Amino acid sequence: MKTSLLPALVVATCSLVSANAALAHHGDADRYVQAVSVISGTIVELQMTNPHAHVLIDVTDASGKTVRWQGELGGPQQLIKLGWSPSTMKAGTKITMTGRRLKSGAPYMNLTERANVVLTDSKKEIYRTENFGQPAPKQ
């Protein structure tokens, strides 16, 4: 009886440690501005890779310079459940993204909370988080 208890305790301990590591992945370490921003541009590529899908878009800034932005979406499995495929966002399509920007000012937007993506020409919303439109959490 004693020999079967030890393996069970080892498995239980490993499960608890693994669960904490999985939860830690989703912290953003206060890297993003809490207020949402809106940018519009032209899709270059949709990358359906783990752990998060990314959309690359070219945005023309105020000086007329083209800047390549990257938007971080949920995981590909989540997007597939929503009916997405790699052709959902075709290169050359104009989109408008609402999400949180990096505090560093780098051209990167988090689209995993309080975010949406709209086809600019038709105004059709193709992505929306459950908490889109809600205010930023109080600090």
LUMVEXDO-98049 format. One record per atom (N, C-alpha, C): residue number from 1; residue in three letters; atom name; x, y, z. Coordinates in Angstrom, 2 decimals, always signed. Example, Ala and Ser with C-alpha at 12.3 -4.5 7.8 and 13.67 -1.06 7.14 Angstrom:
ATOM    n  res  atom     east    north       up
ATOM    1  ALA     N   +13.19    -5.69    +7.80
ATOM    1  ALA    CA   +12.30    -4.50    +7.80
ATOM    1  ALA     C   +13.20    -3.30    +7.80
ATOM    2  SER     N   +12.85    -2.25    +7.08
ATOM    2  SER    CA   +13.67    -1.06    +7.14
ATOM    2  SER     C   +12.90    +0.03    +7.87
//
This chain:
ATOM    n  res  atom     east    north       up
ATOM    1  MET     N    +0.82    -1.19    +0.00
ATOM    1  MET    CA    +0.00    +0.00    +0.00
ATOM    1  MET     C    +0.87    +1.26    +0.00
ATOM    2  LYS     N    +1.98    +1.24    +0.78
ATOM    2  LYS    CA    +2.86    +2.40    +0.85
ATOM    2  LYS     C    +3.51    +2.71    -0.49
ATOM    3  THR     N    +3.83    +1.69    -1.28
ATOM    3  THR    CA    +4.50    +1.92    -2.55
ATOM    3  THR     C    +3.58    +2.56    -3.58
ATOM    4  SER     N    +2.27    +2.39    -3.49
ATOM    4  SER    CA    +1.36    +3.00    -4.46
ATOM    4  SER     C    +1.00    +4.43    -4.09
ATOM    5  LEU     N    +1.22    +4.84    -2.85
ATOM    5  LEU    CA    +0.92    +6.19    -2.42
ATOM    5  LEU     C    +1.96    +7.20    -2.92
ATOM    6  LEU     N    +3.21    +6.81    -2.93
ATOM    6  LEU    CA    +4.28    +7.72    -3.36
ATOM    6  LEU     C    +4.11    +8.17    -4.82
ATOM    7  PRO     N    +3.89    +7.27    -5.78
ATOM    7  PRO    CA    +3.70    +7.74    -7.16
ATOM    7  PRO     C    +2.49    +8.68    -7.30
ATOM    8  ALA     N    +1.44    +8.41    -6.55
ATOM    8  ALA    CA    +0.26    +9.29    -6.61
ATOM    8  ALA     C    +0.59   +10.68    -6.10
ATOM    9  LEU     N    +1.38   +10.77    -5.03
ATOM    9  LEU    CA    +1.78   +12.08    -4.51
ATOM    9  LEU     C    +2.68   +12.83    -5.49
ATOM   10  VAL     N    +3.58   +12.11    -6.15
ATOM   10  VAL    CA    +4.45   +12.73    -7.15
ATOM   10  VAL     C    +3.62   +13.29    -8.30
ATOM   11  VAL     N    +2.67   +12.52    -8.78
ATOM   11  VAL    CA    +1.81   +12.98    -9.88
ATOM   11  VAL     C    +1.00   +14.19    -9.45
ATOM   12  ALA     N    +0.44   +14.17    -8.25
ATOM   12  ALA    CA    -0.36   +15.30    -7.76
ATOM   12  ALA     C    +0.49   +16.56    -7.65
ATOM   13  THR     N    +1.70   +16.42    -7.12
ATOM   13  THR    CA    +2.61   +17.57    -6.97
ATOM   13  THR     C    +2.99   +18.14    -8.34
ATOM   14  CYS     N    +3.31   +17.29    -9.28
ATOM   14  CYS    CA    +3.67   +17.74   -10.63
ATOM   14  CYS     C    +2.49   +18.45   -11.29
ATOM   15  SER     N    +1.29   +17.97   -11.08
ATOM   15  SER    CA    +0.10   +18.59   -11.65
ATOM   15  SER     C    -0.10   +20.00   -11.11
ATOM   16  LEU     N    +0.10   +20.18    -9.82
ATOM   16  LEU    CA    -0.05   +21.51    -9.22
ATOM   16  LEU     C    +1.00   +22.48    -9.73
ATOM   17  VAL     N    +2.24   +22.03    -9.83
ATOM   17  VAL    CA    +3.32   +22.88   -10.35
ATOM   17  VAL     C    +3.05   +23.26   -11.80
ATOM   18  SER     N    +2.61   +22.32   -12.61
ATOM   18  SER    CA    +2.31   +22.59   -14.02
ATOM   18  SER     C    +1.17   +23.58   -14.17
ATOM   19  ALA     N    +0.17   +23.47   -13.32
ATOM   19  ALA    CA    -0.98   +24.39   -13.39
ATOM   19  ALA     C    -0.53   +25.82   -13.13
ATOM   20  ASN     N    +0.34   +26.03   -12.16
ATOM   20  ASN    CA    +0.84   +27.39   -11.88
ATOM   20  ASN     C    +1.65   +27.93   -13.05
ATOM   21  ALA     N    +2.45   +27.10   -13.69
ATOM   21  ALA    CA    +3.23   +27.55   -14.84
ATOM   21  ALA     C    +2.32   +27.95   -15.99
ATOM   22  ALA     N    +1.25   +27.21   -16.21
ATOM   22  ALA    CA    +0.32   +27.54   -17.29
ATOM   22  ALA     C    -0.38   +28.87   -17.02
ATOM   23  LEU     N    -0.76   +29.12   -15.78
ATOM   23  LEU    CA    -1.40   +30.39   -15.44
ATOM   23  LEU     C    -0.44   +31.56   -15.61
ATOM   24  ALA     N    +0.82   +31.35   -15.29
ATOM   24  ALA    CA    +1.82   +32.43   -15.38
ATOM   24  ALA     C    +1.99   +32.92   -16.81
ATOM   25  HIS     N    +1.78   +32.08   -17.80
ATOM   25  HIS    CA    +1.95   +32.47   -19.20
ATOM   25  HIS     C    +1.09   +33.66   -19.58
ATOM   26  HIS     N    -0.08   +33.79   -19.00
ATOM   26  HIS    CA    -1.02   +34.81   -19.45
ATOM   26  HIS     C    -0.85   +36.17   -18.80
ATOM   27  GLY     N    +0.10   +36.33   -17.89
ATOM   27  GLY    CA    +0.36   +37.64   -17.35
ATOM   27  GLY     C    +1.08   +38.50   -18.39
ATOM   28  ASP     N    +0.73   +39.80   -18.46
ATOM   28  ASP    CA    +1.40   +40.63   -19.46
ATOM   28  ASP     C    +2.48   +41.51   -18.84
ATOM   29  ALA     N    +2.74   +41.29   -17.54
ATOM   29  ALA    CA    +3.84   +41.98   -16.86
ATOM   29  ALA     C    +3.77   +43.50   -17.03
ATOM   30  ASP     N    +2.55   +44.02   -17.15
ATOM   30  ASP    CA    +2.34   +45.47   -17.26
ATOM   30  ASP     C    +3.08   +46.08   -18.45
ATOM   31  ARG     N    +3.15   +45.31   -19.55
ATOM   31  ARG    CA    +3.84   +45.78   -20.76
ATOM   31  ARG     C    +2.99   +46.69   -21.62
ATOM   32  TYR     N    +1.66   +46.67   -21.42
ATOM   32  TYR    CA    +0.76   +47.38   -22.32
ATOM   32  TYR     C    +0.10   +48.58   -21.65
ATOM   33  VAL     N    -0.16   +49.60   -22.43
ATOM   33  VAL    CA    -0.93   +50.75   -21.99
ATOM   33  VAL     C    -2.35   +50.23   -21.72
ATOM   34  GLN     N    -2.96   +50.65   -20.64
ATOM   34  GLN    CA    -4.31   +50.15   -20.31
ATOM   34  GLN     C    -5.38   +50.69   -21.26
ATOM   35  ALA     N    -5.22   +51.93   -21.71
ATOM   35  ALA    CA    -6.20   +52.50   -22.64
ATOM   35  ALA     C    -6.05   +51.83   -24.01
ATOM   36  VAL     N    -7.17   +51.64   -24.70
ATOM   36  VAL    CA    -7.09   +51.05   -26.04
ATOM   36  VAL     C    -6.80   +52.12   -27.09
ATOM   37  SER     N    -6.18   +51.69   -28.16
ATOM   37  SER    CA    -5.87   +52.54   -29.31
ATOM   37  SER     C    -6.49   +51.92   -30.55
ATOM   38  VAL     N    -6.67   +52.72   -31.57
ATOM   38  VAL    CA    -7.23   +52.25   -32.84
ATOM   38  VAL     C    -6.23   +52.57   -33.95
ATOM   39  ILE     N    -5.92   +51.54   -34.76
ATOM   39  ILE    CA    -5.06   +51.76   -35.92
ATOM   39  ILE     C    -5.68   +51.08   -37.14
ATOM   40  SER     N    -5.40   +51.61   -38.30
ATOM   40  SER    CA    -5.89   +51.03   -39.55
ATOM   40  SER     C    -4.72   +50.81   -40.48
ATOM   41  GLY     N    -4.81   +49.73   -41.25
ATOM   41  GLY    CA    -3.75   +49.43   -42.19
ATOM   41  GLY     C    -4.16   +48.32   -43.13
ATOM   42  THR     N    -3.19   +47.82   -43.86
ATOM   42  THR    CA    -3.40   +46.78   -44.87
ATOM   42  THR     C    -2.71   +45.50   -44.42
ATOM   43  ILE     N    -3.46   +44.39   -44.46
ATOM   43  ILE    CA    -2.92   +43.10   -44.03
ATOM   43  ILE     C    -1.77   +42.67   -44.93
ATOM   44  VAL     N    -0.69   +42.25   -44.30
ATOM   44  VAL    CA    +0.45   +41.66   -44.99
ATOM   44  VAL     C    +0.36   +40.14   -44.86
ATOM   45  GLU     N    +0.04   +39.67   -43.64
ATOM   45  GLU    CA    +0.02   +38.23   -43.40
ATOM   45  GLU     C    -0.70   +37.91   -42.10
ATOM   46  LEU     N    -1.40   +36.78   -42.08
ATOM   46  LEU    CA    -1.95   +36.21   -40.85
ATOM   46  LEU     C    -1.11   +34.97   -40.53
ATOM   47  GLN     N    -0.54   +34.94   -39.33
ATOM   47  GLN    CA    +0.28   +33.81   -38.91
ATOM   47  GLN     C    -0.49   +33.02   -37.85
ATOM   48  MET     N    -0.96   +31.82   -38.21
ATOM   48  MET    CA    -1.72   +30.98   -37.29
ATOM   48  MET     C    -0.74   +30.03   -36.59
ATOM   49  THR     N    +0.03   +30.57   -35.65
ATOM   49  THR    CA    +1.04   +29.78   -34.94
ATOM   49  THR     C    +0.75   +29.80   -33.44
ATOM   50  ASN     N    +1.25   +28.79   -32.74
ATOM   50  ASN    CA    +1.08   +28.73   -31.28
ATOM   50  ASN     C    +2.20   +29.51   -30.59
ATOM   51  PRO     N    +2.01   +30.08   -29.44
ATOM   51  PRO    CA    +0.78   +30.02   -28.67
ATOM   51  PRO     C    -0.25   +31.07   -29.05
ATOM   52  HIS     N    +0.12   +32.06   -29.85
ATOM   52  HIS    CA    -0.80   +33.11   -30.28
ATOM   52  HIS     C    -0.68   +33.33   -31.78
ATOM   53  ALA     N    -1.81   +33.55   -32.41
ATOM   53  ALA    CA    -1.81   +33.94   -33.82
ATOM   53  ALA     C    -1.43   +35.42   -33.88
ATOM   54  HIS     N    -0.86   +35.84   -35.01
ATOM   54  HIS    CA    -0.47   +37.24   -35.20
ATOM   54  HIS     C    -0.92   +37.70   -36.57
ATOM   55  VAL     N    -1.35   +38.96   -36.64
ATOM   55  VAL    CA    -1.64   +39.57   -37.93
ATOM   55  VAL     C    -0.63   +40.70   -38.12
ATOM   56  LEU     N    +0.00   +40.72   -39.30
ATOM   56  LEU    CA    +0.96   +41.77   -39.64
ATOM   56  LEU     C    +0.25   +42.73   -40.58
ATOM   57  ILE     N    +0.30   +44.01   -40.26
ATOM   57  ILE    CA    -0.34   +45.01   -41.13
ATOM   57  ILE     C    +0.61   +46.18   -41.36
ATOM   58  ASP     N    +0.50   +46.76   -42.54
ATOM   58  ASP    CA    +1.25   +47.98   -42.86
ATOM   58  ASP     C    +0.37   +49.18   -42.59
ATOM   59  VAL     N    +0.87   +50.09   -41.77
ATOM   59  VAL    CA    +0.15   +51.29   -41.36
ATOM   59  VAL     C    +0.94   +52.50   -41.83
ATOM   60  THR     N    +0.27   +53.45   -42.43
ATOM   60  THR    CA    +0.92   +54.70   -42.84
ATOM   60  THR     C    +0.81   +55.69   -41.69
ATOM   61  ASP     N    +1.95   +56.13   -41.18
ATOM   61  ASP    CA    +1.93   +57.07   -40.05
ATOM   61  ASP     C    +1.69   +58.50   -40.52
ATOM   62  ALA     N    +1.66   +59.43   -39.58
ATOM   62  ALA    CA    +1.34   +60.84   -39.88
ATOM   62  ALA     C    +2.32   +61.48   -40.85
ATOM   63  SER     N    +3.57   +60.98   -40.89
ATOM   63  SER    CA    +4.56   +61.56   -41.80
ATOM   63  SER     C    +4.54   +60.91   -43.18
ATOM   64  GLY     N    +3.66   +59.91   -43.37
ATOM   64  GLY    CA    +3.57   +59.22   -44.66
ATOM   64  GLY     C    +4.44   +57.98   -44.76
ATOM   65  LYS     N    +5.16   +57.67   -43.68
ATOM   65  LYS    CA    +6.02   +56.50   -43.64
ATOM   65  LYS     C    +5.19   +55.25   -43.33
ATOM   66  THR     N    +5.50   +54.13   -44.00
ATOM   66  THR    CA    +4.82   +52.87   -43.73
ATOM   66  THR     C    +5.52   +52.15   -42.60
ATOM   67  VAL     N    +4.72   +51.76   -41.60
ATOM   67  VAL    CA    +5.24   +51.06   -40.43
ATOM   67  VAL     C    +4.54   +49.71   -40.35
ATOM   68  ARG     N    +5.31   +48.64   -40.18
ATOM   68  ARG    CA    +4.74   +47.30   -40.05
ATOM   68  ARG     C    +4.35   +47.06   -38.60
ATOM   69  TRP     N    +3.05   +46.85   -38.36
ATOM   69  TRP    CA    +2.51   +46.56   -37.05
ATOM   69  TRP     C    +2.22   +45.08   -36.91
ATOM   70  GLN     N    +2.29   +44.61   -35.70
ATOM   70  GLN    CA    +1.95   +43.22   -35.40
ATOM   70  GLN     C    +0.85   +43.23   -34.34
ATOM   71  GLY     N    -0.24   +42.50   -34.61
ATOM   71  GLY    CA    -1.33   +42.35   -33.65
ATOM   71  GLY     C    -1.36   +40.93   -33.12
ATOM   72  GLU     N    -1.35   +40.79   -31.82
ATOM   72  GLU    CA    -1.37   +39.47   -31.18
ATOM   72  GLU     C    -2.81   +39.08   -30.84
ATOM   73  LEU     N    -3.26   +38.00   -31.47
ATOM   73  LEU    CA    -4.60   +37.47   -31.25
ATOM   73  LEU     C    -4.54   +36.31   -30.26
ATOM   74  GLY     N    -5.67   +35.65   -30.05
ATOM   74  GLY    CA    -5.70   +34.44   -29.24
ATOM   74  GLY     C    -5.00   +33.31   -29.98
ATOM   75  GLY     N    -5.02   +32.14   -29.39
ATOM   75  GLY    CA    -4.39   +30.98   -30.00
ATOM   75  GLY     C    -5.13   +30.51   -31.24
ATOM   76  PRO     N    -4.43   +29.85   -32.16
ATOM   76  PRO    CA    -5.08   +29.37   -33.38
ATOM   76  PRO     C    -6.28   +28.46   -33.11
ATOM   77  GLN     N    -6.20   +27.65   -32.06
ATOM   77  GLN    CA    -7.31   +26.76   -31.75
ATOM   77  GLN     C    -8.57   +27.56   -31.42
ATOM   78  GLN     N    -8.41   +28.65   -30.68
ATOM   78  GLN    CA    -9.52   +29.53   -30.34
ATOM   78  GLN     C   -10.11   +30.15   -31.61
ATOM   79  LEU     N    -9.25   +30.60   -32.51
ATOM   79  LEU    CA    -9.72   +31.23   -33.74
ATOM   79  LEU     C   -10.41   +30.23   -34.66
ATOM   80  ILE     N    -9.90   +29.00   -34.70
ATOM   80  ILE    CA   -10.53   +27.96   -35.53
ATOM   80  ILE     C   -11.94   +27.69   -35.03
ATOM   81  LYS     N   -12.13   +27.69   -33.70
ATOM   81  LYS    CA   -13.47   +27.51   -33.12
ATOM   81  LYS     C   -14.42   +28.63   -33.54
ATOM   82  LEU     N   -13.87   +29.80   -33.83
ATOM   82  LEU    CA   -14.68   +30.93   -34.30
ATOM   82  LEU     C   -14.91   +30.88   -35.80
ATOM   83  GLY     N   -14.39   +29.84   -36.47
ATOM   83  GLY    CA   -14.57   +29.68   -37.91
ATOM   83  GLY     C   -13.44   +30.27   -38.75
ATOM   84  TRP     N   -12.35   +30.66   -38.10
ATOM   84  TRP    CA   -11.23   +31.24   -38.82
ATOM   84  TRP     C   -10.38   +30.18   -39.50
ATOM   85  SER     N    -9.71   +30.62   -40.56
ATOM   85  SER    CA    -8.69   +29.81   -41.25
ATOM   85  SER     C    -7.61   +30.81   -41.68
ATOM   86  PRO     N    -6.50   +30.33   -42.18
ATOM   86  PRO    CA    -5.46   +31.28   -42.64
ATOM   86  PRO     C    -5.96   +32.25   -43.72
ATOM   87  SER     N    -7.06   +31.93   -44.39
ATOM   87  SER    CA    -7.57   +32.83   -45.43
ATOM   87  SER     C    -8.61   +33.83   -44.90
ATOM   88  THR     N    -8.90   +33.81   -43.60
ATOM   88  THR    CA    -9.87   +34.75   -43.03
ATOM   88  THR     C    -9.41   +36.18   -43.21
ATOM   89  MET     N    -8.14   +36.41   -43.04
ATOM   89  MET    CA    -7.55   +37.74   -43.22
ATOM   89  MET     C    -6.60   +37.65   -44.39
ATOM   90  LYS     N    -7.07   +38.05   -45.54
ATOM   90  LYS    CA    -6.25   +37.95   -46.76
ATOM   90  LYS     C    -5.34   +39.16   -46.93
ATOM   91  ALA     N    -4.15   +38.89   -47.42
ATOM   91  ALA    CA    -3.20   +39.97   -47.70
ATOM   91  ALA     C    -3.85   +40.98   -48.63
ATOM   92  GLY     N    -3.62   +42.26   -48.33
ATOM   92  GLY    CA    -4.17   +43.34   -49.14
ATOM   92  GLY     C    -5.48   +43.90   -48.61
ATOM   93  THR     N    -6.12   +43.20   -47.65
ATOM   93  THR    CA    -7.37   +43.67   -47.07
ATOM   93  THR     C    -7.09   +44.76   -46.05
ATOM   94  LYS     N    -7.90   +45.80   -46.06
ATOM   94  LYS    CA    -7.73   +46.89   -45.09
ATOM   94  LYS     C    -8.54   +46.55   -43.84
ATOM   95  ILE     N    -7.87   +46.68   -42.68
ATOM   95  ILE    CA    -8.54   +46.41   -41.41
ATOM   95  ILE     C    -8.29   +47.55   -40.43
ATOM   96  THR     N    -9.14   +47.62   -39.42
ATOM   96  THR    CA    -8.98   +48.54   -38.31
ATOM   96  THR     C    -8.95   +47.70   -37.04
ATOM   97  MET     N    -7.89   +47.87   -36.25
ATOM   97  MET    CA    -7.72   +47.09   -35.02
ATOM   97  MET     C    -7.83   +48.02   -33.82
ATOM   98  THR     N    -8.55   +47.56   -32.82
ATOM   98  THR    CA    -8.63   +48.25   -31.54
ATOM   98  THR     C    -8.02   +47.33   -30.50
ATOM   99  GLY     N    -7.04   +47.81   -29.77
ATOM   99  GLY    CA    -6.37   +46.99   -28.76
ATOM   99  GLY     C    -5.42   +47.84   -27.94
ATOM  100  ARG     N    -4.61   +47.16   -27.15
ATOM  100  ARG    CA    -3.67   +47.85   -26.26
ATOM  100  ARG     C    -2.27   +47.82   -26.85
ATOM  101  ARG     N    -1.63   +48.97   -26.88
ATOM  101  ARG    CA    -0.28   +49.12   -27.43
ATOM  101  ARG     C    +0.77   +48.85   -26.36
ATOM  102  LEU     N    +1.96   +48.48   -26.83
ATOM  102  LEU    CA    +3.08   +48.32   -25.91
ATOM  102  LEU     C    +3.48   +49.67   -25.33
ATOM  103  LYS     N    +3.83   +49.69   -24.06
ATOM  103  LYS    CA    +4.29   +50.92   -23.42
ATOM  103  LYS     C    +5.58   +51.43   -24.05
ATOM  104  SER     N    +6.38   +50.53   -24.60
ATOM  104  SER    CA    +7.66   +50.92   -25.20
ATOM  104  SER     C    +7.49   +51.76   -26.45
ATOM  105  GLY     N    +6.28   +51.74   -27.04
ATOM  105  GLY    CA    +6.05   +52.48   -28.28
ATOM  105  GLY     C    +6.30   +51.65   -29.53
ATOM  106  ALA     N    +6.77   +50.42   -29.37
ATOM  106  ALA    CA    +7.00   +49.53   -30.52
ATOM  106  ALA     C    +5.66   +49.27   -31.23
ATOM  107  PRO     N    +5.70   +49.02   -32.53
ATOM  107  PRO    CA    +4.46   +48.82   -33.31
ATOM  107  PRO     C    +3.86   +47.43   -33.08
ATOM  108  TYR     N    +3.32   +47.22   -31.89
ATOM  108  TYR    CA    +2.79   +45.93   -31.48
ATOM  108  TYR     C    +1.52   +46.17   -30.69
ATOM  109  MET     N    +0.46   +45.43   -31.00
ATOM  109  MET    CA    -0.82   +45.62   -30.34
ATOM  109  MET     C    -1.34   +44.29   -29.80
ATOM  110  ASN     N    -1.78   +44.30   -28.55
ATOM  110  ASN    CA    -2.38   +43.13   -27.93
ATOM  110  ASN     C    -3.88   +43.14   -28.26
ATOM  111  LEU     N    -4.34   +42.06   -28.88
ATOM  111  LEU    CA    -5.75   +41.95   -29.27
ATOM  111  LEU     C    -6.44   +40.84   -28.49
ATOM  112  THR     N    -5.96   +40.53   -27.29
ATOM  112  THR    CA    -6.55   +39.43   -26.53
ATOM  112  THR     C    -7.54   +39.88   -25.47
ATOM  113  GLU     N    -7.65   +41.17   -25.23
ATOM  113  GLU    CA    -8.66   +41.68   -24.31
ATOM  113  GLU     C    -9.05   +43.10   -24.69
ATOM  114  ARG     N   -10.35   +43.42   -24.50
ATOM  114  ARG    CA   -10.92   +44.73   -24.85
ATOM  114  ARG     C   -10.52   +45.13   -26.27
ATOM  115  ALA     N   -10.64   +44.18   -27.20
ATOM  115  ALA    CA   -10.14   +44.40   -28.56
ATOM  115  ALA     C   -11.16   +43.95   -29.61
ATOM  116  ASN     N   -11.01   +44.50   -30.80
ATOM  116  ASN    CA   -11.76   +44.00   -31.96
ATOM  116  ASN     C   -11.00   +44.31   -33.23
ATOM  117  VAL     N   -11.43   +43.63   -34.31
ATOM  117  VAL    CA   -10.86   +43.85   -35.64
ATOM  117  VAL     C   -12.04   +43.99   -36.59
ATOM  118  VAL     N   -11.99   +45.04   -37.42
ATOM  118  VAL    CA   -13.07   +45.36   -38.35
ATOM  118  VAL     C   -12.49   +45.48   -39.77
ATOM  119  LEU     N   -13.21   +44.92   -40.75
ATOM  119  LEU    CA   -12.83   +45.15   -42.14
ATOM  119  LEU     C   -13.17   +46.61   -42.44
ATOM  120  THR     N   -12.17   +47.39   -42.77
ATOM  120  THR    CA   -12.33   +48.84   -42.90
ATOM  120  THR     C   -13.37   +49.23   -43.95
ATOM  121  ASP     N   -13.32   +48.61   -45.12
ATOM  121  ASP    CA   -14.22   +49.01   -46.22
ATOM  121  ASP     C   -15.69   +48.67   -45.95
ATOM  122  SER     N   -15.97   +47.48   -45.44
ATOM  122  SER    CA   -17.36   +47.06   -45.22
ATOM  122  SER     C   -17.85   +47.33   -43.81
ATOM  123  LYS     N   -16.95   +47.68   -42.90
ATOM  123  LYS    CA   -17.26   +47.90   -41.48
ATOM  123  LYS     C   -17.71   +46.62   -40.78
ATOM  124  LYS     N   -17.44   +45.45   -41.38
ATOM  124  LYS    CA   -17.82   +44.17   -40.79
ATOM  124  LYS     C   -16.81   +43.78   -39.71
ATOM  125  GLU     N   -17.34   +43.51   -38.53
ATOM  125  GLU    CA   -16.48   +43.08   -37.42
ATOM  125  GLU     C   -16.18   +41.60   -37.60
ATOM  126  ILE     N   -14.87   +41.26   -37.60
ATOM  126  ILE    CA   -14.48   +39.85   -37.79
ATOM  126  ILE     C   -13.85   +39.24   -36.54
ATOM  127  TYR     N   -13.60   +40.07   -35.54
ATOM  127  TYR    CA   -13.02   +39.57   -34.30
ATOM  127  TYR     C   -13.41   +40.51   -33.18
ATOM  128  ARG     N   -13.79   +39.92   -32.03
ATOM  128  ARG    CA   -14.18   +40.73   -30.88
ATOM  128  ARG     C   -13.96   +39.91   -29.61
ATOM  129  THR     N   -13.29   +40.50   -28.63
ATOM  129  THR    CA   -13.15   +39.82   -27.36
ATOM  129  THR     C   -14.41   +40.04   -26.53
ATOM  130  GLU     N   -14.62   +39.18   -25.56
ATOM  130  GLU    CA   -15.84   +39.27   -24.74
ATOM  130  GLU     C   -15.94   +40.60   -24.00
ATOM  131  ASN     N   -14.82   +41.17   -23.63
ATOM  131  ASN    CA   -14.85   +42.41   -22.86
ATOM  131  ASN     C   -14.59   +43.66   -23.70
ATOM  132  PHE     N   -14.78   +43.57   -25.02
ATOM  132  PHE    CA   -14.58   +44.75   -25.88
ATOM  132  PHE     C   -15.54   +45.86   -25.45
ATOM  133  GLY     N   -15.03   +47.08   -25.38
ATOM  133  GLY    CA   -15.85   +48.24   -25.02
ATOM  133  GLY     C   -15.92   +48.52   -23.52
ATOM  134  GLN     N   -15.38   +47.62   -22.71
ATOM  134  GLN    CA   -15.38   +47.86   -21.27
ATOM  134  GLN     C   -14.22   +48.78   -20.90
ATOM  135  PRO     N   -14.39   +49.52   -19.82
ATOM  135  PRO    CA   -13.32   +50.43   -19.41
ATOM  135  PRO     C   -12.09   +49.67   -18.93
ATOM  136  ALA     N   -10.97   +50.39   -18.93
ATOM  136  ALA    CA    -9.72   +49.80   -18.43
ATOM  136  ALA     C    -9.86   +49.53   -16.95
ATOM  137  PRO     N    -9.23   +48.46   -16.46
ATOM  137  PRO    CA    -9.29   +48.18   -15.04
ATOM  137  PRO     C    -8.63   +49.30   -14.24
ATOM  138  LYS     N    -9.15   +49.54   -13.04
ATOM  138  LYS    CA    -8.56   +50.59   -12.19
ATOM  138  LYS     C    -7.25   +50.09   -11.62
ATOM  139  GLN     N    -6.29   +50.97   -11.62
ATOM  139  GLN    CA    -4.94   +50.62   -11.14
ATOM  139  GLN     C    -4.87   +50.70    -9.65
//
